[in-house]
């Protein structure tokens, strides 16, 4: 099921405003528990883990974010507004 442009814009906003902070909090909590149990890792290892986690979160959402920053492809002019007869 392909999402419309409007739906992708809305979902991308929800993901960035709600999902990303929740993901960050969970990642920090899990890494904190690991640090408490096994001791703090080397700074470079810790940096590598944060970099990998910073990239991994977006992989499931690639299709949602694809083309969201561009103009609406169904728009009929340069304003980016969808024509009234278009559904989506």
Helices and strands as residue ranges (DSSP letters): H 5-14, I 15-19, H 20-38, H 43-59, H 62-65
